Every structure is written in structure tokens, then in C-alpha cells.
Amino acid sequence: MSDGGMKRRFDPGSAVAGLFFLAAAGVFLVTGLSGEPVAPPEILAAAVLLGLGLVGVVRVLTRGRRSH
């Protein structure tokens, strides 16, 4: 498919989301391999919610750049 000759712009929201999900996967991988929790569930739940909020904020702030 052609995009009409327009260049795609870098989307920082995608990069932030990718880094967040890689970090979350790393924490769960370390927990699974070690057999001991890396952090208490309350801390992990708060970190996941804050991370998702950050991803959402970055995506909203960069939405204007992506639509043009």
C-alpha cells in the first residue's frame, strides 16, 4: 500500500509503550525464573497502572503530530 508519498513521522508514544511492555515482561520473566517475587504485588500493580497512564498521556500529547 502506498501512503501517497508522505513520510511517516516518528511516534514517541509507540516507543514509550514498547519500552514499558518490555520492562513489564522482564519483571515477570525474572520473577518466573527466580521463583521469588521481584517486588510485592501492590508495587507491581501500581507500577503497571502508572506505566499505562504514562503511555496514554504520551499518545494523547503526540496525537496531533500523528494525524497530519
All heavy atoms as a GROMACS GRO file, in nm:
protein
  485
    1MET      N    1   0.084  -0.118   0.000
    1MET     CA    2   0.000   0.000   0.000
    1MET      C    3   0.088   0.124   0.000
    1MET      O    4   0.187   0.131   0.069
    1MET     CB    5  -0.090   0.002   0.123
    1MET     CG    6  -0.199  -0.100   0.116
    1MET     SD    7  -0.332  -0.071   0.232
    1MET     CE    8  -0.255  -0.097   0.387
    2SER      N    9   0.048   0.222  -0.073
    2SER     CA   10   0.121   0.347  -0.082
    2SER      C   11   0.061   0.448   0.016
    2SER      O   12  -0.060   0.453   0.037
    2SER     CB   13   0.113   0.401  -0.223
    2SER     OG   14   0.174   0.528  -0.229
    3ASP      N   15   0.147   0.530   0.074
    3ASP     CA   16   0.099   0.632   0.166
    3ASP      C   17   0.093   0.768   0.098
    3ASP      O   18   0.094   0.871   0.163
    3ASP     CB   19   0.184   0.638   0.292
    3ASP     CG   20   0.331   0.669   0.263
    3ASP    OD1   21   0.365   0.686   0.145
    3ASP    OD2   22   0.409   0.677   0.359
    4GLY      N   23   0.089   0.770  -0.035
    4GLY     CA   24   0.076   0.894  -0.109
    4GLY      C   25   0.203   0.975  -0.114
    4GLY      O   26   0.199   1.095  -0.135
    5GLY      N   27   0.318   0.912  -0.093
    5GLY     CA   28   0.445   0.981  -0.099
    5GLY      C   29   0.481   1.056   0.027
    5GLY      O   30   0.584   1.119   0.034
    6MET      N   31   0.396   1.051   0.129
    6MET     CA   32   0.425   1.121   0.254
    6MET      C   33   0.513   1.033   0.343
    6MET      O   34   0.494   0.912   0.351
    6MET     CB   35   0.296   1.155   0.328
    6MET     CG   36   0.209   1.253   0.253
    6MET     SD   37   0.055   1.289   0.340
    6MET     CE   38   0.117   1.359   0.492
    7LYS      N   39   0.608   1.095   0.410
    7LYS     CA   40   0.692   1.022   0.503
    7LYS      C   41   0.618   1.002   0.634
    7LYS      O   42   0.543   1.090   0.678
    7LYS     CB   43   0.821   1.100   0.531
    7LYS     CG   44   0.916   1.100   0.415
    7LYS     CD   45   1.044   1.166   0.458
    7LYS     CE   46   1.147   1.159   0.349
    7LYS     NZ   47   1.273   1.220   0.389
    8ARG      N   48   0.641   0.889   0.694
    8ARG     CA   49   0.582   0.865   0.824
    8ARG      C   50   0.669   0.931   0.930
    8ARG      O   51   0.790   0.924   0.925
    8ARG     CB   52   0.573   0.716   0.853
    8ARG     CG   53   0.472   0.647   0.766
    8ARG     CD   54   0.462   0.502   0.806
    8ARG     NE   55   0.361   0.437   0.728
    8ARG     CZ   56   0.246   0.396   0.779
    8ARG    NH1   57   0.221   0.412   0.906
    8ARG    NH2   58   0.158   0.337   0.702
    9ARG      N   59   0.603   0.994   1.026
    9ARG     CA   60   0.676   1.059   1.134
    9ARG      C   61   0.698   0.961   1.249
    9ARG      O   62   0.621   0.868   1.268
    9ARG     CB   63   0.598   1.179   1.187
    9ARG     CG   64   0.589   1.290   1.086
    9ARG     CD   65   0.523   1.409   1.148
    9ARG     NE   66   0.521   1.520   1.054
    9ARG     CZ   67   0.482   1.640   1.086
    9ARG    NH1   68   0.442   1.666   1.207
    9ARG    NH2   69   0.483   1.735   0.996
   10PHE      N   70   0.802   0.987   1.324
   10PHE     CA   71   0.831   0.906   1.442
   10PHE      C   72   0.723   0.928   1.546
   10PHE      O   73   0.685   1.042   1.574
   10PHE     CB   74   0.968   0.944   1.498
   10PHE     CG   75   1.000   0.875   1.627
   10PHE    CD1   76   1.028   0.741   1.629
   10PHE    CD2   77   1.000   0.945   1.746
   10PHE    CE1   78   1.057   0.676   1.747
   10PHE    CE2   79   1.030   0.881   1.864
   10PHE     CZ   80   1.058   0.747   1.865
   11ASP      N   81   0.672   0.822   1.603
   11ASP     CA   82   0.568   0.829   1.706
   11ASP      C   83   0.628   0.793   1.841
   11ASP      O   84   0.652   0.675   1.868
   11ASP     CB   85   0.453   0.736   1.671
   11ASP     CG   86   0.341   0.739   1.773
   11ASP    OD1   87   0.334   0.835   1.852
   11ASP    OD2   88   0.261   0.644   1.775
   12PRO      N   89   0.657   0.892   1.927
   12PRO     CA   90   0.718   0.860   2.056
   12PRO      C   91   0.628   0.775   2.145
   12PRO      O   92   0.676   0.701   2.230
   12PRO     CB   93   0.745   0.996   2.120
   12PRO     CG   94   0.680   1.097   2.035
   12PRO     CD   95   0.639   1.033   1.907
   13GLY      N   96   0.496   0.783   2.124
   13GLY     CA   97   0.405   0.701   2.206
   13GLY      C   98   0.429   0.553   2.186
   13GLY      O   99   0.424   0.474   2.280
   14SER      N  100   0.459   0.514   2.064
   14SER     CA  101   0.487   0.373   2.036
   14SER      C  102   0.617   0.327   2.103
   14SER      O  103   0.625   0.217   2.156
   14SER     CB  104   0.497   0.350   1.886
   14SER     OG  105   0.375   0.376   1.825
   15ALA      N  106   0.716   0.414   2.102
   15ALA     CA  107   0.844   0.380   2.166
   15ALA      C  108   0.827   0.367   2.317
   15ALA      O  109   0.879   0.273   2.380
   15ALA     CB  110   0.948   0.487   2.135
   16VAL      N  111   0.752   0.458   2.378
   16VAL     CA  112   0.728   0.451   2.523
   16VAL      C  113   0.649   0.325   2.557
   16VAL      O  114   0.680   0.255   2.654
   16VAL     CB  115   0.653   0.578   2.571
   16VAL    CG1  116   0.609   0.564   2.715
   16VAL    CG2  117   0.742   0.700   2.555
   17ALA      N  118   0.547   0.294   2.476
   17ALA     CA  119   0.468   0.173   2.501
   17ALA      C  120   0.554   0.048   2.487
   17ALA      O  121   0.545  -0.043   2.569
   17ALA     CB  122   0.350   0.167   2.403
   18GLY      N  123   0.638   0.045   2.385
   18GLY     CA  124   0.726  -0.071   2.366
   18GLY      C  125   0.821  -0.090   2.482
   18GLY      O  126   0.839  -0.202   2.532
   19LEU      N  127   0.884   0.018   2.528
   19LEU     CA  128   0.975   0.008   2.642
   19LEU      C  129   0.902  -0.034   2.769
   19LEU      O  130   0.954  -0.115   2.847
   19LEU     CB  131   1.045   0.143   2.664
   19LEU     CG  132   1.148   0.181   2.560
   19LEU    CD1  133   1.199   0.323   2.586
   19LEU    CD2  134   1.264   0.083   2.561
   20PHE      N  135   0.781   0.018   2.788
   20PHE     CA  136   0.703  -0.020   2.906
   20PHE      C  137   0.672  -0.169   2.906
   20PHE      O  138   0.691  -0.237   3.006
   20PHE     CB  139   0.573   0.061   2.912
   20PHE     CG  140   0.477   0.010   3.014
   20PHE    CD1  141   0.503   0.024   3.150
   20PHE    CD2  142   0.362  -0.056   2.975
   20PHE    CE1  143   0.414  -0.026   3.245
   20PHE    CE2  144   0.273  -0.106   3.070
   20PHE     CZ  145   0.300  -0.090   3.205
   21PHE      N  146   0.625  -0.219   2.793
   21PHE     CA  147   0.588  -0.360   2.788
   21PHE      C  148   0.710  -0.452   2.795
   21PHE      O  149   0.703  -0.561   2.852
   21PHE     CB  150   0.501  -0.390   2.666
   21PHE     CG  151   0.362  -0.337   2.682
   21PHE    CD1  152   0.316  -0.234   2.604
   21PHE    CD2  153   0.277  -0.388   2.779
   21PHE    CE1  154   0.188  -0.183   2.620
   21PHE    CE2  155   0.149  -0.339   2.798
   21PHE     CZ  156   0.104  -0.236   2.717
   22LEU      N  157   0.824  -0.409   2.740
   22LEU     CA  158   0.947  -0.487   2.756
   22LEU      C  159   0.990  -0.492   2.902
   22LEU      O  160   1.034  -0.595   2.953
   22LEU     CB  161   1.058  -0.429   2.670
   22LEU     CG  162   1.052  -0.462   2.522
   22LEU    CD1  163   1.162  -0.387   2.447
   22LEU    CD2  164   1.067  -0.612   2.499
   23ALA      N  165   0.980  -0.379   2.972
   23ALA     CA  166   1.016  -0.375   3.113
   23ALA      C  167   0.923  -0.464   3.196
   23ALA      O  168   0.969  -0.539   3.283
   23ALA     CB  169   1.012  -0.232   3.164
   24ALA      N  170   0.793  -0.458   3.167
   24ALA     CA  171   0.697  -0.542   3.240
   24ALA      C  172   0.725  -0.690   3.214
   24ALA      O  173   0.722  -0.772   3.306
   24ALA     CB  174   0.555  -0.506   3.199
   25ALA      N  175   0.754  -0.724   3.089
   25ALA     CA  176   0.786  -0.863   3.056
   25ALA      C  177   0.913  -0.907   3.126
   25ALA      O  178   0.922  -1.020   3.175
   25ALA     CB  179   0.801  -0.879   2.905
   26GLY      N  180   1.012  -0.818   3.136
   26GLY     CA  181   1.137  -0.850   3.206
   26GLY      C  182   1.114  -0.880   3.353
   26GLY      O  183   1.171  -0.974   3.408
   27VAL      N  184   1.029  -0.800   3.417
   27VAL     CA  185   0.999  -0.823   3.559
   27VAL      C  186   0.932  -0.958   3.578
   27VAL      O  187   0.970  -1.035   3.667
   27VAL     CB  188   0.910  -0.709   3.615
   27VAL    CG1  189   0.856  -0.744   3.752
   27VAL    CG2  190   0.989  -0.579   3.620
   28PHE      N  191   0.836  -0.990   3.494
   28PHE     CA  192   0.767  -1.118   3.507
   28PHE      C  193   0.859  -1.235   3.473
   28PHE      O  194   0.850  -1.341   3.534
   28PHE     CB  195   0.640  -1.121   3.422
   28PHE     CG  196   0.529  -1.038   3.480
   28PHE    CD1  197   0.492  -0.919   3.423
   28PHE    CD2  198   0.464  -1.080   3.596
   28PHE    CE1  199   0.391  -0.842   3.478
   28PHE    CE2  200   0.363  -1.004   3.652
   28PHE     CZ  201   0.326  -0.884   3.592
   29LEU      N  202   0.949  -1.216   3.379
   29LEU     CA  203   1.045  -1.321   3.344
   29LEU      C  204   1.140  -1.348   3.460
   29LEU      O  205   1.165  -1.464   3.496
   29LEU     CB  206   1.124  -1.282   3.219
   29LEU     CG  207   1.226  -1.383   3.169
   29LEU    CD1  208   1.155  -1.510   3.123
   29LEU    CD2  209   1.308  -1.325   3.057
   30VAL      N  210   1.193  -1.243   3.520
   30VAL     CA  211   1.283  -1.259   3.635
   30VAL      C  212   1.210  -1.325   3.751
   30VAL      O  213   1.264  -1.415   3.817
   30VAL     CB  214   1.342  -1.122   3.677
   30VAL    CG1  215   1.412  -1.132   3.812
   30VAL    CG2  216   1.437  -1.071   3.571
   31THR      N  217   1.086  -1.286   3.774
   31THR     CA  218   1.008  -1.348   3.882
   31THR      C  219   0.986  -1.496   3.854
   31THR      O  220   0.999  -1.580   3.943
   31THR     CB  221   0.872  -1.277   3.896
   31THR    OG1  222   0.895  -1.140   3.931
   31THR    CG2  223   0.787  -1.341   4.005
   32GLY      N  224   0.953  -1.529   3.731
   32GLY     CA  225   0.928  -1.669   3.696
   32GLY      C  226   1.053  -1.754   3.703
   32GLY      O  227   1.048  -1.870   3.747
   33LEU      N  228   1.166  -1.701   3.661
   33LEU     CA  229   1.290  -1.779   3.662
   33LEU      C  230   1.350  -1.793   3.801
   33LEU      O  231   1.409  -1.896   3.834
   33LEU     CB  232   1.393  -1.715   3.568
   33LEU     CG  233   1.360  -1.722   3.419
   33LEU    CD1  234   1.464  -1.646   3.338
   33LEU    CD2  235   1.349  -1.865   3.372
   34SER      N  236   1.335  -1.691   3.884
   34SER     CA  237   1.395  -1.697   4.018
   34SER      C  238   1.304  -1.769   4.116
   34SER      O  239   1.352  -1.820   4.217
   34SER     CB  240   1.426  -1.556   4.069
   34SER     OG  241   1.306  -1.485   4.096
   35GLY      N  242   1.175  -1.770   4.090
   35GLY     CA  243   1.082  -1.835   4.182
   35GLY      C  244   1.045  -1.746   4.299
   35GLY      O  245   0.965  -1.784   4.383
   36GLU      N  246   1.104  -1.629   4.308
   36GLU     CA  247   1.072  -1.536   4.415
   36GLU      C  248   1.025  -1.405   4.353
   36GLU      O  249   1.076  -1.363   4.250
   36GLU     CB  250   1.197  -1.508   4.500
   36GLU     CG  251   1.248  -1.630   4.572
   36GLU     CD  252   1.370  -1.599   4.658
   36GLU    OE1  253   1.395  -1.479   4.684
   36GLU    OE2  254   1.438  -1.692   4.697
   37PRO      N  255   0.927  -1.341   4.415
   37PRO     CA  256   0.877  -1.215   4.359
   37PRO      C  257   0.984  -1.106   4.362
   37PRO      O  258   1.057  -1.092   4.458
   37PRO     CB  259   0.759  -1.178   4.448
   37PRO     CG  260   0.764  -1.268   4.565
   37PRO     CD  261   0.855  -1.381   4.534
   38VAL      N  262   0.993  -1.030   4.254
   38VAL     CA  263   1.087  -0.919   4.246
   38VAL      C  264   1.040  -0.804   4.334
   38VAL      O  265   1.119  -0.737   4.398
   38VAL     CB  266   1.100  -0.871   4.100
   38VAL    CG1  267   1.186  -0.748   4.089
   38VAL    CG2  268   1.156  -0.984   4.014
   39ALA      N  269   0.910  -0.783   4.338
   39ALA     CA  270   0.850  -0.678   4.419
   39ALA      C  271   0.714  -0.727   4.467
   39ALA      O  272   0.656  -0.817   4.406
   39ALA     CB  273   0.835  -0.550   4.338
   40PRO      N  274   0.664  -0.670   4.574
   40PRO     CA  275   0.530  -0.709   4.620
   40PRO      C  276   0.424  -0.677   4.514
   40PRO      O  277   0.441  -0.584   4.434
   40PRO     CB  278   0.508  -0.622   4.745
   40PRO     CG  279   0.641  -0.569   4.783
   40PRO     CD  280   0.726  -0.571   4.661
   41PRO      N  281   0.316  -0.754   4.514
   41PRO     CA  282   0.210  -0.733   4.413
   41PRO      C  283   0.154  -0.591   4.413
   41PRO      O  284   0.117  -0.539   4.308
   41PRO     CB  285   0.102  -0.834   4.450
   41PRO     CG  286   0.171  -0.937   4.532
   41PRO     CD  287   0.286  -0.869   4.598
   42GLU      N  288   0.147  -0.527   4.531
   42GLU     CA  289   0.093  -0.391   4.538
   42GLU      C  290   0.181  -0.294   4.460
   42GLU      O  291   0.132  -0.205   4.391
   42GLU     CB  292   0.083  -0.343   4.684
   42GLU     CG  293  -0.003  -0.429   4.773
   42GLU     CD  294   0.073  -0.548   4.832
   42GLU    OE1  295   0.197  -0.544   4.839
   42GLU    OE2  296   0.007  -0.646   4.869
   43ILE      N  297   0.311  -0.312   4.469
   43ILE     CA  298   0.405  -0.225   4.398
   43ILE      C  299   0.396  -0.251   4.248
   43ILE      O  300   0.395  -0.156   4.167
   43ILE     CB  301   0.549  -0.248   4.447
   43ILE    CG1  302   0.560  -0.220   4.598
   43ILE    CG2  303   0.648  -0.165   4.368
   43ILE    CD1  304   0.532  -0.077   4.636
   44LEU      N  305   0.390  -0.378   4.208
   44LEU     CA  306   0.380  -0.410   4.066
   44LEU      C  307   0.251  -0.357   4.004
   44LEU      O  308   0.251  -0.304   3.893
   44LEU     CB  309   0.390  -0.561   4.044
   44LEU     CG  310   0.528  -0.622   4.066
   44LEU    CD1  311   0.522  -0.774   4.048
   44LEU    CD2  312   0.629  -0.561   3.972
   45ALA      N  313   0.140  -0.370   4.078
   45ALA     CA  314   0.012  -0.320   4.027
   45ALA      C  315   0.017  -0.169   4.009
   45ALA      O  316  -0.028  -0.116   3.907
   45ALA     CB  317  -0.102  -0.360   4.122
   46ALA      N  318   0.073  -0.099   4.106
   46ALA     CA  319   0.084   0.047   4.096
   46ALA      C  320   0.176   0.086   3.979
   46ALA      O  321   0.146   0.180   3.905
   46ALA     CB  322   0.137   0.105   4.226
   47ALA      N  323   0.286   0.014   3.962
   47ALA     CA  324   0.379   0.044   3.853
   47ALA      C  325   0.314   0.021   3.717
   47ALA      O  326   0.334   0.100   3.624
   47ALA     CB  327   0.505  -0.040   3.868
   48VAL      N  328   0.236  -0.085   3.705
   48VAL     CA  329   0.167  -0.113   3.578
   48VAL      C  330   0.065  -0.004   3.548
   48VAL      O  331   0.057   0.046   3.435
   48VAL     CB  332   0.100  -0.252   3.583
   48VAL    CG1  333   0.002  -0.271   3.467
   48VAL    CG2  334   0.205  -0.362   3.579
   49LEU      N  335  -0.011   0.037   3.648
   49LEU     CA  336  -0.110   0.143   3.626
   49LEU      C  337  -0.043   0.276   3.590
   49LEU      O  338  -0.088   0.346   3.500
   49LEU     CB  339  -0.199   0.159   3.749
   49LEU     CG  340  -0.296   0.044   3.774
   49LEU    CD1  341  -0.371   0.066   3.906
   49LEU    CD2  342  -0.394   0.031   3.660
   50LEU      N  343   0.064   0.310   3.659
   50LEU     CA  344   0.136   0.433   3.627
   50LEU      C  345   0.198   0.426   3.488
   50LEU      O  346   0.196   0.524   3.413
   50LEU     CB  347   0.245   0.459   3.731
   50LEU     CG  348   0.195   0.505   3.868
   50LEU    CD1  349   0.309   0.509   3.969
   50LEU    CD2  350   0.130   0.641   3.857
   51GLY      N  351   0.252   0.310   3.452
   51GLY     CA  352   0.310   0.294   3.319
   51GLY      C  353   0.207   0.307   3.209
   51GLY      O  354   0.230   0.374   3.107
   52LEU      N  355   0.091   0.246   3.229
   52LEU     CA  356  -0.017   0.258   3.129
   52LEU      C  357  -0.066   0.403   3.119
   52LEU      O  358  -0.096   0.451   3.010
   52LEU     CB  359  -0.132   0.164   3.164
   52LEU     CG  360  -0.105   0.016   3.142
   52LEU    CD1  361  -0.221  -0.067   3.196
   52LEU    CD2  362  -0.081  -0.013   2.996
   53GLY      N  363  -0.071   0.471   3.233
   53GLY     CA  364  -0.109   0.613   3.232
   53GLY      C  365  -0.008   0.696   3.155
   53GLY      O  366  -0.046   0.783   3.077
   54LEU      N  367   0.120   0.669   3.176
   54LEU     CA  368   0.225   0.742   3.104
   54LEU      C  369   0.215   0.718   2.954
   54LEU      O  370   0.225   0.811   2.874
   54LEU     CB  371   0.362   0.700   3.156
   54LEU     CG  372   0.482   0.760   3.082
   54LEU    CD1  373   0.488   0.910   3.103
   54LEU    CD2  374   0.610   0.694   3.129
   55VAL      N  375   0.195   0.593   2.917
   55VAL     CA  376   0.180   0.560   2.774
   55VAL      C  377   0.061   0.635   2.716
   55VAL      O  378   0.069   0.693   2.608
   55VAL     CB  379   0.164   0.408   2.755
   55VAL    CG1  380   0.118   0.375   2.614
   55VAL    CG2  381   0.294   0.337   2.787
   56GLY      N  382  -0.050   0.638   2.788
   56GLY     CA  383  -0.169   0.708   2.740
   56GLY      C  384  -0.146   0.857   2.725
   56GLY      O  385  -0.188   0.918   2.626
   57VAL      N  386  -0.078   0.917   2.822
   57VAL     CA  387  -0.050   1.061   2.815
   57VAL      C  388   0.039   1.093   2.695
   57VAL      O  389   0.013   1.187   2.620
   57VAL     CB  390   0.014   1.110   2.946
   57VAL    CG1  391   0.073   1.249   2.931
   57VAL    CG2  392  -0.087   1.108   3.059
   58VAL      N  393   0.143   1.015   2.674
   58VAL     CA  394   0.233   1.040   2.561
   58VAL      C  395   0.158   1.023   2.429
   58VAL      O  396   0.175   1.101   2.336
   58VAL     CB  397   0.357   0.948   2.568
   58VAL    CG1  398   0.438   0.956   2.440
   58VAL    CG2  399   0.443   0.983   2.687
   59ARG      N  400   0.073   0.923   2.420
   59ARG     CA  401  -0.002   0.901   2.296
   59ARG      C  402  -0.098   1.016   2.269
   59ARG      O  403  -0.114   1.059   2.157
   59ARG     CB  404  -0.078   0.769   2.301
   59ARG     CG  405   0.009   0.650   2.326
   59ARG     CD  406   0.034   0.555   2.221
   59ARG     NE  407  -0.060   0.539   2.116
   59ARG     CZ  408  -0.022   0.495   1.997
   59ARG    NH1  409   0.103   0.465   1.975
   59ARG    NH2  410  -0.109   0.478   1.902
   60VAL      N  411  -0.163   1.068   2.374
   60VAL     CA  412  -0.256   1.180   2.355
   60VAL      C  413  -0.180   1.307   2.317
   60VAL      O  414  -0.221   1.381   2.228
   60VAL     CB  415  -0.339   1.204   2.484
   60VAL    CG1  416  -0.411   1.337   2.480
   60VAL    CG2  417  -0.438   1.090   2.501
   61LEU      N  418  -0.068   1.332   2.384
   61LEU     CA  419   0.010   1.452   2.354
   61LEU      C  420   0.067   1.452   2.214
   61LEU      O  421   0.085   1.558   2.153
   61LEU     CB  422   0.122   1.470   2.456
   61LEU     CG  423   0.080   1.507   2.598
   61LEU    CD1  424   0.200   1.513   2.690
   61LEU    CD2  425   0.004   1.638   2.599
   62THR      N  426   0.095   1.334   2.160
   62THR     CA  427   0.154   1.326   2.027
   62THR      C  428   0.051   1.295   1.919
   62THR      O  429   0.086   1.277   1.803
   62THR     CB  430   0.266   1.220   2.021
   62THR    OG1  431   0.211   1.092   2.054
   62THR    CG2  432   0.378   1.254   2.117
   63ARG      N  433  -0.076   1.293   1.954
   63ARG     CA  434  -0.182   1.260   1.858
   63ARG      C  435  -0.189   1.361   1.744
   63ARG      O  436  -0.207   1.324   1.628
   63ARG     CB  437  -0.316   1.252   1.928
   63ARG     CG  438  -0.432   1.237   1.832
   63ARG     CD  439  -0.561   1.229   1.903
   63ARG     NE  440  -0.599   1.089   1.900
   63ARG     CZ  441  -0.696   1.037   1.970
   63ARG    NH1  442  -0.765   1.111   2.051
   63ARG    NH2  443  -0.726   0.910   1.959
   64GLY      N  444  -0.175   1.489   1.774
   64GLY     CA  445  -0.181   1.592   1.671
   64GLY      C  446  -0.074   1.574   1.565
   64GLY      O  447  -0.099   1.595   1.447
   65ARG      N  448   0.044   1.532   1.606
   65ARG     CA  449   0.151   1.511   1.510
   65ARG      C  450   0.124   1.388   1.422
   65ARG      O  451   0.162   1.385   1.308
   65ARG     CB  452   0.286   1.490   1.582
   65ARG     CG  453   0.340   1.615   1.638
   65ARG     CD  454   0.478   1.602   1.697
   65ARG     NE  455   0.532   1.467   1.700
   65ARG     CZ  456   0.658   1.437   1.670
   65ARG    NH1  457   0.740   1.531   1.635
   65ARG    NH2  458   0.700   1.314   1.678
   66ARG      N  459   0.060   1.287   1.478
   66ARG     CA  460   0.036   1.164   1.402
   66ARG      C  461  -0.074   1.180   1.299
   66ARG      O  462  -0.077   1.111   1.199
   66ARG     CB  463  -0.002   1.049   1.497
   66ARG     CG  464   0.116   0.997   1.574
   66ARG     CD  465   0.078   0.877   1.657
   66ARG     NE  466   0.009   0.923   1.777
   66ARG     CZ  467  -0.105   0.875   1.822
   66ARG    NH1  468  -0.167   0.780   1.759
   66ARG    NH2  469  -0.159   0.920   1.932
   67SER      N  470  -0.169   1.270   1.321
   67SER     CA  471  -0.286   1.278   1.232
   67SER      C  472  -0.254   1.352   1.102
   67SER      O  473  -0.331   1.344   1.009
   67SER     CB  474  -0.401   1.347   1.305
   67SER     OG  475  -0.368   1.481   1.334
   68HIS      N  476  -0.144   1.425   1.096
   68HIS     CA  477  -0.111   1.501   0.976
   68HIS      C  478  -0.003   1.434   0.895
   68HIS      O  479   0.085   1.377   0.935
   68HIS     CB  480  -0.068   1.643   1.012
   68HIS     CG  481  -0.180   1.720   1.073
   68HIS    ND1  482  -0.188   1.742   1.209
   68HIS    CD2  483  -0.290   1.776   1.021
   68HIS    CE1  484  -0.295   1.809   1.236
   68HIS    NE2  485  -0.360   1.832   1.123
   0.00000   0.00000   0.00000
